[in-house]
Amino acid sequence: MGLTLTASSDTSLVAYSDADWAGCPDTWRSTSGYCVYLGPSLISWSSKRQPTVSRSSADAEYRAVVNAVVECSWLRQLLQELLVEVPKATLVYCDNVSVVYLAANPVHHRRTKHIQLDIHFIREHVALGRVQVLHVPTDQQFADVMTKGLLLITHNPQPPEETQLTEDIDTFFRVRECLPRRSNRQHSSRSLSRKSGDLVAAAMERRTGVLHVPLTHGGPLFRVAASLILAPSKALAVPRANAILFTGDRVPGTGEPAIERLSDAAYLAKLLAGKLAGEANAWVVDAACFAGPFAVYRELVPAVDAVGDPGRYDPTGLPAAVGVANILAHCIREIQNKVMRGPLNDSASNQEPAASLPPSCAPKTIILGFSKGGVVVNQLVTELSYWASKSAKNSVDVSQRSPALLTADLLVPATASDVLSSISEFHYLDVGLNCAGAYTTDHATIKGIASYVSQTSDTLRFVLHGTPRQWSDPDRPWILAEKNTMLRLLRDEANKCEGRLTLSEKKYFDGRPRSVLMHFEILEAMDIS
């Protein structure tokens, strides 16, 4: 065995950092370790006992990251003196989620006072764009060998089996929930004409489950939780609306039951379904790719960077609308083919309109974005404005749905145009980024939305939900500034739309100290009625 140095034009620096917390049985001190790669070649490594006892694993891991960043800073300076350009930020991988979040968004707390110097050191390098601290799974943590003895199987994993299209597809509809019956008075007020009025009195069931579906053939899999209504015949019922929630970054291993619960997509689907009025389907979409804990919606928002932050929102090609249509179509096809045991287009056997839904009424679409999922909401807002403007130039009536949506594919919007034309509400749920772009602040985009609303007979609703976690963050003041700018632009345009463009702002947990917990608790507290 030997150390191989490979000739390469890649001058990027990548470091792996790890710590064995309280690994010494005599002194209870932790061991720090790191290894640094220049391109594909290992050029520096270290394994060293920490000089003081760490009070937590996060403390030990953070000190190890500091050591890795110090080494990388020295290597960057050395390379510059040798006239070797290092164009990108150094990536430092750590398998402790708390450390990753503390590096990205430092929080001053009595439990971190003893490592404030280290925190400010990392924070300065992150702010200057020299370093990015990212999460890496333990079985891919190369620095583990520097801190502890390893089992062979831990770092010699077998090749994964071929990914299945769905997860537990045959048990998808095992969770039953009955929808409350709606009174005849509620139905008569809608003046709906439907021959099969006997369905009105029948209790409808709701089933919840999880699927893994690709956006394109062979592409990465989106994890989608769905809570769907069934007709009395047990076929999928055509909903009054489809509510689609895009989730944000992962926060695993916190030990906080509420955060663990609200990170579960299936639980969120049932929670969202319970907040929707009438017969509506709820869909919860996790990003197909993650950079450590950071959600990366590149398939829907092509302009995002390596950690999922948007450089801009480009509507060309309508990628988010196309993606939403494809994701929903894949889900419906899988459910009908493998659960309902029938083909997608067999509408007679596999779908029935909900009791209160007239045959000619297509379901509305409600878009929600939580945390990082807000970038998908912004992309769809931009695409709606762009699509409406292009349609107006081409003399296309944007108020008309496509025939496909009104016939065989009543369950979900069938095309990108169907997705955009069916949107009735946008909800921003405590969104926030470590850079600009959490809210839509482009005046031309908002004007395009107002112009679109003026061409239709429908209303479009914007609701901005927030907590002190994002709106009162002293380290990220741009979040509040962007929110206020978007509200001002929407209010200015709403005054010209005769009440068809509506907006509201809802703040939760006001007066409570900022915390990650409240950031997740907004999902249970949110009012989307």
C-alpha positions, 0 to 999 in steps of 0.5 A: 500500500502507498499514497497515490498522488494523481495528476489533475487540473482540479485545484479544489480543496475538500476536507473531511472532519470528524471527532471521537467524543470522549474517546479516551477512557482516562482523560475523557478527552475527544480525538479530532481528525481530518483529511484534506484532498487537493482534487483527487489527491490526499495531501494532508491529514491529522489525528490529535487529542483535543486539549480540553474535555468537550461537554457535548458531541457537537462541541467536539465536532465543531473543534475538529471542524475548526482544525480542518478549516485552519489547515485548509486556510494555510493550504489555500495561502500556500497554493496562492504563493505557488501561483495556483488558483483555488477558484471555489470555496473549500468544502468541509464535510462533517457528519454532525448536523448541529455543527453544519447548522451552527456554521451556516447560521451561528446562534449565540446561546449560553451553551455555546459561549465557551466556543464563541471564538471558534464560532466567529472564526468559522463564521468569518470564513463562511461569510467571505465565501472561503469555506462551506461546511456540509453534512456527509453520512457517517459511512462516507466520512473518510476522516473516521479512520483518523479518530477510531477503529472501524468495522470493515462493513461500516466503510465497505458498503455493498452496492445498493440494490436497484432503486424501486420506483415506489416505497411500500406501494402495495400498502399505500392505502392502508391508513383510513380516515373518514371525511366529515359529512357536509350538510345539505345546506352547505351543498345547496348554497353552491347550487351544484347540478349533479345527477348522482346526488346520492354521493353527497350523503355518503362518507368519503374515505381518505388514505395516506401513503408514501411513494418514490417517483422520478421526474424523468425516466432514470432521474433522481427520485422524489419522495412524495407523501399523499393523502387522497380521498376515495369515493364510496366505490373505493376508486380515487375521487376527483378532488375539489383542490390539490394542495402541494407542500414543498418541504425544506432542509433536513434536521435529523437526530435533534432528539426533539419529538416535535421536529422529528414528527414534523419532518415526516412527510406522511404525517405532514400529508395528513396534517395538511389534509386536515387543514383543507376545507372540503374534499381536497388531496394533499401532497407533500414533496421532498427534494430529490437531492440533498447536499448534506441537510440542505434541500436542492430542488435543481430539477424544479429550479435549475438556477440553484447552487450546490446547497440549493440557494437560488442564483435567480428565478428563470422561467424559461421552459417552465421547469417547475410547472412541468416538474409538478405535472410530471411528479403528480402524473407519476404518482397517480399512475403508480397508485392506479396501476399497482394499488387500484389495479387498473390503467391510468386512463380508465376513468370509469373504474379508477376515478369518480368526481367528489360528491360536491364537484360538478363534472366540468369543474377542474380541481384548483391547485394550492402551492405551499413552500416551507423553509427552503421549499419556498424557492419552488413557490418563487419559481412557480410565481415567476413562471405564472407571470411569464406564461401569462405574458406569453399567452397574452402576446399569442392571444391565448385565453388563460382562463380556459383549461385544456380539454385533457384536464377536463376529461380523463385526467381530472385528478391532477393537472396534466400539463405545465399550462394546466398547473399554472392556470389552476393555481389559486393560492400561494403560501410561504411558510416561514421561508428563509435562505442564507442569501437573497431570494427567499421572497419574490421581489421582482416588480415586473414579475408581480405586475405580470401576476396582476395582469394575469389576474385581470384577464381571468374571472378567478381570484389569486391569493398570496399568504405569507406565514412567518415566525420570529425565527426568520422574520426577526433574525438579526444575522439575516435581515434581508429575509424581513426586508424581502418579505416587506418588499413583496408585500408592498408590491402585491398591495400596490398591484392588488389595488388595481385588480378589483379584489381578485388579487388578495394577500395577507400576512400571518405571524406566529409565536410572536414574543417567544424566543427564536428557535428551530422548534418554532420554525417547524411548529408553524406547520401545525399552527398555520392557518390556511383557511 
